[in-house]
Amino acid sequence: MTIVGVRFKEVGRIYYFDPGSISMEDLVQNTPVIVETSRGIEYGLIAMEKMDKDVSNLSQPIRKIIRVATEADTAQEESNRKKEIEARGICQEKIKVHNLEMHLVDVELTFDLSKIVFFFTADGRVDFRELVKDLAATFKMRIELRQIGVRDEAKMLSGIGICGRVLCCASFLDEFQPVSIKSAKDQGLSLNPTKISGICGKLMCCLKYEEETYAFLTEGMPGVGDKVRTPVGDGDVISINILRQTAKVAVRVKNGEDPTIDIYPVEDITVLEKRPQCERGCNCSNCKGIH
């Protein structure tokens, strides 16, 4: 069916909607629209213009766009953002009153003021039933307290990464992808947690960007510790350079002298024996197959 994509935050997930009888000429990029969501009536911006998409595999039903937002709608949206700031201050005070170990991160109001959502982080479970009652009596609307993770907190608050740029999650990533320590190992990076972790304390999202490239480049390359044959003799791989497609090899000599160390292109190397892998799949140069 013909659909358009709508985004509710500057850097957020895109949701699909049916334009209905609204002219496609009125639904260009960044056009404000009023739509109905599972949370209620919301104000969003067109992020993806007209497209034909198979919607049979989408988890949520496709709802119709109610209307293109008017100047009055935009004014109300701006007013709602100011109310969110006020609500945040009130909630923080009530958290202190109830002596709850939770950190308020963000506040969101639905466009029609039918619901207010408070996002927070906490080390464990928090009994906020009394807080909800207090907030409901204050704001006279439906209250939702939603506990989020540290990655979501970093996305909402933003910041500067170790690269000197604005965090990826706060600038263009609309969804988080799982990142494993294997990505750092495959790219030959230091496994020091302080060097491969973002300000959220989790593994950096950018480790995922070049994962496929490194997986392609390492296919067929020898591993550190492998016994190989070079044009000048047999030896052991000391290190590899994935991007240059080379390997540093210590070539053994027969007369007992120290091995000669040199760098060889991968195409000039034949693997004779792979270094044994431990049960944990370790790929470090010191591992002999047993931890």
C-alpha positions as semicolon CSV with decimal commas, in nm:
position;residue;x (nm);y (nm);z (nm)
1;M;0,000;0,000;0,000
2;T;0,101;0,364;-0,035
3;I;0,234;0,498;0,294
4;V;0,447;0,780;0,439
5;G;0,696;0,777;0,725
6;V;0,648;0,999;1,030
7;R;0,902;1,077;1,300
8;F;0,807;1,217;1,642
9;K;1,156;1,304;1,762
10;E;1,446;1,469;1,580
11;V;1,642;1,145;1,601
12;G;1,384;0,876;1,652
13;R;1,226;0,576;1,494
14;I;1,016;0,624;1,181
15;Y;0,656;0,500;1,192
16;Y;0,441;0,435;0,886
17;F;0,100;0,589;0,823
18;D;-0,165;0,582;0,554
19;P;-0,202;0,927;0,392
20;G;-0,569;0,851;0,320
21;S;-0,733;1,125;0,117
22;I;-0,459;1,382;0,186
23;S;-0,277;1,493;-0,130
24;M;0,081;1,372;-0,158
25;E;0,181;1,724;-0,259
26;D;0,092;1,832;0,095
27;L;0,305;1,557;0,256
28;V;0,657;1,659;0,162
29;Q;0,963;1,620;0,385
30;N;0,935;1,788;0,729
31;T;0,564;1,869;0,689
32;P;0,401;1,866;1,036
33;V;0,106;1,626;1,066
34;I;-0,139;1,511;1,332
35;V;-0,171;1,134;1,366
36;E;-0,327;0,880;1,601
37;T;-0,092;0,637;1,773
38;S;-0,122;0,374;2,044
39;R;-0,034;0,648;2,294
40;G;-0,297;0,890;2,165
41;I;-0,302;1,187;1,929
42;E;0,052;1,293;1,838
43;Y;0,228;1,571;1,646
44;G;0,502;1,455;1,408
45;L;0,698;1,545;1,097
46;I;0,704;1,367;0,761
47;A;1,039;1,187;0,747
48;M;0,980;0,971;0,438
49;E;0,761;1,080;0,151
50;K;0,525;0,863;-0,052
51;M;0,636;0,503;-0,101
52;D;0,480;0,168;-0,190
53;K;0,554;-0,089;0,079
54;D;0,446;-0,442;0,170
55;V;0,291;-0,389;0,514
56;S;0,188;-0,750;0,575
57;N;0,496;-0,816;0,792
58;L;0,469;-0,501;1,006
59;S;0,397;-0,563;1,373
60;Q;0,157;-0,271;1,414
61;P;-0,148;-0,176;1,204
62;I;-0,119;0,114;0,964
63;R;-0,327;0,408;1,088
64;K;-0,438;0,703;0,878
65;I;-0,300;1,054;0,910
66;I;-0,569;1,274;1,066
67;R;-0,464;1,601;0,903
68;V;-0,178;1,828;0,809
69;A;-0,094;2,033;1,118
70;T;-0,222;2,391;1,129
71;E;-0,054;2,693;1,284
72;A;-0,269;2,640;1,592
73;D;-0,146;2,280;1,615
74;T;0,216;2,394;1,595
75;A;0,154;2,656;1,863
76;Q;0,001;2,391;2,089
77;E;0,299;2,161;2,031
78;E;0,537;2,441;2,137
79;S;0,322;2,501;2,444
80;N;0,337;2,130;2,528
81;R;0,718;2,137;2,517
82;K;0,718;2,419;2,775
83;K;0,477;2,223;2,994
84;E;0,713;1,923;2,977
85;I;0,990;2,135;3,128
86;E;0,759;2,244;3,411
87;A;0,642;1,883;3,464
88;R;1,000;1,765;3,490
89;G;1,075;2,005;3,773
90;I;0,760;1,902;3,958
91;C;0,836;1,531;3,921
92;Q;1,193;1,574;4,043
93;E;1,065;1,744;4,359
94;K;0,815;1,465;4,423
95;I;1,085;1,200;4,372
96;K;1,280;1,368;4,652
97;V;0,970;1,385;4,873
98;H;0,906;1,012;4,829
99;N;1,279;0,939;4,873
100;L;1,300;0,718;4,565
101;E;1,632;0,601;4,420
102;M;1,560;0,689;4,059
103;H;1,695;0,944;3,811
104;L;1,444;1,131;3,594
105;V;1,573;1,154;3,236
106;D;1,295;1,299;3,020
107;V;0,926;1,388;3,010
108;E;0,687;1,355;2,715
109;L;0,333;1,489;2,679
110;T;0,095;1,358;2,416
111;F;-0,034;1,626;2,180
112;D;-0,390;1,611;2,317
113;L;-0,264;1,627;2,680
114;S;-0,430;1,294;2,758
115;K;-0,113;1,129;2,889
116;I;0,226;1,222;3,031
117;V;0,522;0,983;3,027
118;F;0,818;1,012;3,266
119;F;1,137;0,829;3,162
120;F;1,381;0,733;3,436
121;T;1,679;0,515;3,514
122;A;1,740;0,315;3,831
123;D;1,979;0,046;3,951
124;G;1,694;-0,193;4,031
125;R;1,318;-0,213;4,067
126;V;1,147;0,093;4,212
127;D;0,813;0,096;4,394
128;F;0,668;0,418;4,253
129;R;0,298;0,351;4,319
130;E;0,264;0,639;4,564
131;L;0,454;0,867;4,325
132;V;0,211;0,783;4,043
133;K;-0,087;0,868;4,266
134;D;0,076;1,199;4,360
135;L;0,153;1,287;3,996
136;A;-0,198;1,190;3,880
137;A;-0,350;1,420;4,144
138;T;-0,124;1,703;4,030
139;F;-0,151;1,677;3,651
140;K;-0,508;1,539;3,621
141;M;-0,416;1,306;3,334
142;R;-0,293;0,952;3,274
143;I;0,054;0,894;3,416
144;E;0,316;0,649;3,289
145;L;0,658;0,594;3,445
146;R;0,889;0,406;3,214
147;Q;1,227;0,270;3,321
148;I;1,489;0,291;3,044
149;G;1,846;0,168;2,998
150;V;2,169;0,366;2,993
151;R;2,185;0,363;2,612
152;D;1,840;0,521;2,590
153;E;1,946;0,778;2,849
154;A;2,251;0,875;2,642
155;K;2,030;0,909;2,331
156;M;1,788;1,141;2,512
157;L;2,050;1,357;2,686
158;S;2,307;1,355;2,401
159;G;2,674;1,439;2,450
160;I;3,016;1,424;2,284
161;G;3,186;1,092;2,215
162;I;3,559;1,015;2,236
163;C;3,580;1,092;1,863
164;G;3,487;1,454;1,935
165;R;3,152;1,433;1,755
166;V;2,795;1,434;1,883
167;L;2,687;1,085;1,990
168;C;2,568;0,868;1,701
169;C;2,256;0,766;1,894
170;A;2,163;1,131;1,945
171;S;2,244;1,249;1,592
172;F;2,128;0,986;1,342
173;L;2,074;0,634;1,486
174;D;1,700;0,571;1,507
175;E;1,738;0,221;1,657
176;F;2,005;0,047;1,863
177;Q;2,182;-0,256;1,719
178;P;2,333;-0,525;1,945
179;V;2,711;-0,490;1,976
180;S;2,936;-0,771;2,102
181;I;3,298;-0,785;2,211
182;K;3,361;-1,003;1,904
183;S;3,335;-0,690;1,689
184;A;3,632;-0,536;1,871
185;K;3,832;-0,860;1,850
186;D;3,768;-0,900;1,477
187;Q;3,885;-0,542;1,415
188;G;4,204;-0,590;1,614
189;L;4,111;-0,322;1,868
190;S;4,230;-0,298;2,226
191;L;3,996;-0,483;2,460
192;N;4,046;-0,219;2,728
193;P;3,686;-0,133;2,834
194;T;3,768;0,239;2,865
195;K;3,872;0,251;2,499
196;I;3,582;0,063;2,340
197;S;3,296;0,185;2,560
198;G;3,081;0,490;2,502
199;I;2,976;0,747;2,762
200;C;2,681;0,520;2,845
201;G;2,925;0,254;2,965
202;K;2,821;0,005;2,696
203;L;3,023;-0,101;2,391
204;M;3,036;0,179;2,133
205;C;2,771;0,159;1,862
206;C;3,032;0,244;1,596
207;L;3,197;-0,097;1,647
208;K;2,907;-0,230;1,441
209;Y;2,966;-0,006;1,138
210;E;3,266;-0,189;0,990
211;E;3,187;-0,535;1,123
212;E;3,082;-0,674;0,783
213;T;3,388;-0,524;0,610
214;Y;3,629;-0,675;0,861
215;A;3,449;-1,011;0,846
216;F;3,496;-1,006;0,466
217;L;3,862;-0,900;0,486
218;T;3,958;-1,156;0,751
219;E;3,806;-1,444;0,556
220;G;4,097;-1,657;0,439
221;M;4,358;-1,467;0,644
222;P;4,582;-1,661;0,884
223;G;4,536;-1,608;1,258
224;V;4,793;-1,509;1,516
225;G;4,979;-1,825;1,622
226;D;4,907;-2,019;1,302
227;K;5,191;-2,221;1,150
228;V;5,239;-2,105;0,791
229;R;5,463;-2,149;0,490
230;T;5,622;-1,842;0,330
231;P;5,843;-1,806;0,021
232;V;6,151;-1,828;0,249
233;G;6,040;-2,105;0,484
234;D;5,797;-2,216;0,752
235;G;5,715;-2,003;1,054
236;D;5,457;-1,872;1,302
237;V;5,228;-1,572;1,253
238;I;5,305;-1,298;1,507
239;S;5,048;-1,041;1,396
240;I;4,824;-0,954;1,103
241;N;4,725;-0,628;0,937
242;I;4,370;-0,675;0,816
243;L;4,348;-0,358;0,608
244;R;4,685;-0,409;0,437
245;Q;4,617;-0,782;0,401
246;T;4,960;-0,872;0,533
247;A;5,099;-1,090;0,812
248;K;5,415;-1,063;1,021
249;V;5,579;-1,405;1,038
250;A;5,870;-1,539;1,241
251;V;6,038;-1,782;1,004
252;R;6,218;-2,070;1,176
253;V;6,574;-2,155;1,076
254;K;6,736;-2,498;1,102
255;N;7,076;-2,402;1,241
256;G;6,939;-2,280;1,576
257;E;6,975;-1,910;1,502
258;D;6,705;-1,661;1,599
259;P;6,404;-1,669;1,366
260;T;6,384;-1,402;1,098
261;I;6,082;-1,177;1,121
262;D;5,933;-1,023;0,810
263;I;5,600;-0,908;0,665
264;Y;5,439;-1,104;0,381
265;P;5,128;-1,048;0,167
266;V;4,849;-1,291;0,251
267;E;4,855;-1,437;-0,101
268;D;5,217;-1,549;-0,045
269;I;5,130;-1,742;0,273
270;T;4,995;-2,097;0,306
271;V;4,846;-2,205;0,639
272;L;4,993;-2,538;0,753
273;E;4,832;-2,566;1,096
274;K;4,572;-2,350;1,269
275;R;4,633;-2,246;1,628
276;P;4,395;-2,440;1,858
277;Q;4,090;-2,245;1,973
278;C;3,983;-2,249;2,336
279;E;3,626;-2,314;2,443
280;R;3,570;-1,942;2,488
281;G;3,669;-1,873;2,129
282;C;3,958;-1,655;2,242
283;N;4,160;-1,501;1,960
284;C;4,440;-1,339;2,160
285;S;4,805;-1,400;2,083
286;N;4,879;-1,543;2,428
287;C;4,608;-1,808;2,426
288;K;4,736;-2,163;2,370
289;G;4,395;-2,319;2,353
290;I;4,348;-2,338;2,731
291;H;4,249;-2,069;2,986
